[in-house]
Amino acid sequence: MQRYVCAAAAWAALIVVSASAQAGFTFSDITDWTGSGAHEAALVIDFNDGQAPAASGESHSFVWGYRFDGSSVSAETLFLDVIAGVSELYAEYDSQSAFGMALFGIGYDQDGDGFATTDAAPFNALGLHDTDTDSGSVQSATADGGLAVDSDDRYAEGWSTGFWGQYVATGNPFDGGSWGFGSGLSADTIGDDGWLGLSFAPGFTGGPPSNPVPEPASLVLLALGAVGVMRRK
Ligand SMILES: [Ca+2]
């Protein structure tokens, strides 16, 4: 009898923990930080590619942290610094378009064993490919159709067939705050505790970044909690 009571208490504890893990992603959940300084901001990336790292059938965002000094940082600087500082991240863009910086593609070497695109984007050692340095006058010529070579990696690009929607938030968009439309990476600034969101819109249809992927430990607890619910029926 006592064994069953203990088991029930254990399941109850797991379910409580899994519920709190869903309570909203915060800066304290960010594990990968770039930069240094007294202020913090977050870069949220949603590939919207249907791949589900949580194996839930839903798309999830990824979040990287950025530290800086001064009252704010340009969204362009934040983005490029994080891509350059995180060895698993890649970006293709035109640094000098009519709109300022035009973002074409973002890649994530999710399994950490190297990264390449099917159109062989020539990323430099920092994971950046600025098409403004390419020969030819149309700097968006390679901005559509590329995929990640490794099916375990993530890559989305577009300029004529889709685009990376840009969003900003001053309050936590996953815990009471909300996203607003960005004005362009070269135009926007991000302040302390600010959020910069990039969400791919295939076919120009999309919205703000979805909820970030839960931490692995939370996933285990969620799975155990689900089993607990099933056993209780
Ligand atoms: Ca890889």
Boltz pocket constraint, residues with backbone or C-beta under 6 A from the ligand:
constraints:
  - pocket:
      binder: B
      contacts: [[A, 108], [A, 109], [A, 110], [A, 111], [A, 112], [A, 113], [A, 114], [A, 115], [A, 150], [A, 152], [A, 153]]
      max_distance: 6.0
